[in-house]
């Protein structure tokens, strides 16, 4: 079985449509695209924070990773909002501790 590569690039409008679908795979793909491509840092950050509260682990994981990408690309995050949210999701999904740690490293290095 081979790996399937999907280009994570999508427009703001397409990402918004994918998020609105509430389909797990669409939401995760949209979050990755937002982290890698969205120009509006505040909107991207707030969208990721919203999806950190998801009951679906893969969605929360994608939101965590996207926050790291936002920190790297924009050099700024509202850490007063982001850091407690990351701590909360780590408690909710202990298996995501490594992903949270990676994102915290990105935040520390790039903001």
QUITA-V154891 format. One record per residue. N is the residue number from 1. RES is the residue in three letters. PHI is phi as a letter, one per 30 degrees, with the letter a starting at -180 (NA if undefined). NEAR is the number of other ideal C-beta (glycine too) atoms within 8 Angstrom. D_FIRST is the distance of its C-alpha to the first C-alpha in whole Angstrom. Layout:
# QUITA-V154891
n->{N | N}
res->{RES | RES}
phi->{PHI | PHI}
near->{NEAR | NEAR}
d_first->{D_FIRST | D_FIRST}
This chain:
# QUITA-V154891
n->{1 | 2 | 3 | 4 | 5 | 6 | 7 | 8 | 9 | 10 | 11 | 12 | 13 | 14 | 15 | 16 | 17 | 18 | 19 | 20 | 21 | 22 | 23 | 24 | 25 | 26 | 27 | 28 | 29 | 30 | 31 | 32 | 33 | 34 | 35 | 36 | 37 | 38 | 39 | 40 | 41 | 42 | 43 | 44 | 45 | 46 | 47 | 48 | 49 | 50 | 51 | 52 | 53 | 54 | 55 | 56 | 57 | 58 | 59 | 60 | 61 | 62 | 63 | 64 | 65 | 66 | 67 | 68 | 69 | 70 | 71 | 72 | 73 | 74 | 75 | 76 | 77 | 78 | 79 | 80 | 81 | 82 | 83 | 84 | 85 | 86 | 87 | 88 | 89 | 90 | 91 | 92 | 93 | 94 | 95 | 96 | 97 | 98 | 99 | 100 | 101 | 102 | 103 | 104 | 105 | 106 | 107 | 108 | 109 | 110 | 111}
res->{UNK | UNK | UNK | UNK | UNK | UNK | UNK | UNK | UNK | UNK | UNK | UNK | UNK | UNK | UNK | UNK | UNK | UNK | UNK | UNK | UNK | UNK | UNK | UNK | UNK | UNK | UNK | UNK | UNK | UNK | UNK | UNK | UNK | UNK | UNK | UNK | UNK | UNK | UNK | UNK | UNK | UNK | UNK | UNK | UNK | UNK | UNK | UNK | UNK | UNK | UNK | UNK | UNK | UNK | UNK | UNK | UNK | UNK | UNK | UNK | UNK | UNK | UNK | UNK | UNK | UNK | UNK | UNK | UNK | UNK | UNK | UNK | UNK | UNK | UNK | UNK | UNK | UNK | UNK | UNK | UNK | UNK | UNK | UNK | UNK | UNK | UNK | UNK | UNK | UNK | UNK | UNK | UNK | UNK | UNK | UNK | UNK | UNK | UNK | UNK | UNK | UNK | UNK | UNK | UNK | UNK | UNK | UNK | UNK | UNK | UNK}
phi->{NA | c | d | c | c | c | d | d | d | a | d | e | d | d | d | d | d | d | d | d | d | h | d | e | d | d | d | d | d | d | d | d | d | d | d | d | b | d | d | d | e | d | d | d | d | d | d | d | e | e | d | d | d | d | d | c | e | d | d | d | d | d | d | d | d | d | d | d | d | d | e | d | d | c | i | a | b | d | d | d | c | d | d | d | d | d | d | d | d | d | d | d | b | e | d | c | e | d | d | d | e | d | d | d | d | d | d | d | d | c | c}
near->{1 | 3 | 3 | 4 | 4 | 5 | 4 | 9 | 6 | 10 | 5 | 9 | 6 | 10 | 13 | 9 | 8 | 14 | 13 | 6 | 8 | 6 | 7 | 8 | 6 | 11 | 17 | 12 | 12 | 14 | 17 | 13 | 15 | 14 | 16 | 11 | 9 | 13 | 5 | 7 | 11 | 6 | 9 | 13 | 14 | 8 | 11 | 16 | 13 | 8 | 14 | 13 | 8 | 9 | 2 | 8 | 8 | 8 | 13 | 16 | 12 | 13 | 16 | 16 | 14 | 15 | 18 | 14 | 12 | 16 | 16 | 10 | 8 | 8 | 7 | 6 | 12 | 6 | 8 | 6 | 9 | 13 | 10 | 8 | 11 | 14 | 9 | 9 | 15 | 11 | 6 | 6 | 9 | 6 | 5 | 13 | 8 | 6 | 10 | 13 | 8 | 10 | 14 | 10 | 9 | 13 | 15 | 7 | 8 | 8 | 9}
d_first->{0 | 4 | 7 | 9 | 13 | 16 | 19 | 21 | 25 | 27 | 30 | 32 | 33 | 29 | 29 | 32 | 30 | 27 | 29 | 31 | 29 | 28 | 25 | 23 | 20 | 22 | 25 | 22 | 21 | 25 | 26 | 24 | 25 | 29 | 28 | 27 | 29 | 32 | 36 | 38 | 37 | 39 | 37 | 34 | 35 | 37 | 34 | 32 | 35 | 35 | 31 | 31 | 33 | 30 | 30 | 26 | 25 | 22 | 24 | 27 | 24 | 24 | 27 | 28 | 26 | 27 | 31 | 30 | 29 | 32 | 34 | 33 | 33 | 37 | 38 | 39 | 39 | 41 | 41 | 43 | 41 | 38 | 38 | 40 | 37 | 34 | 36 | 36 | 32 | 32 | 34 | 33 | 29 | 30 | 26 | 26 | 29 | 27 | 26 | 29 | 31 | 28 | 30 | 33 | 33 | 32 | 35 | 37 | 36 | 37 | 39}
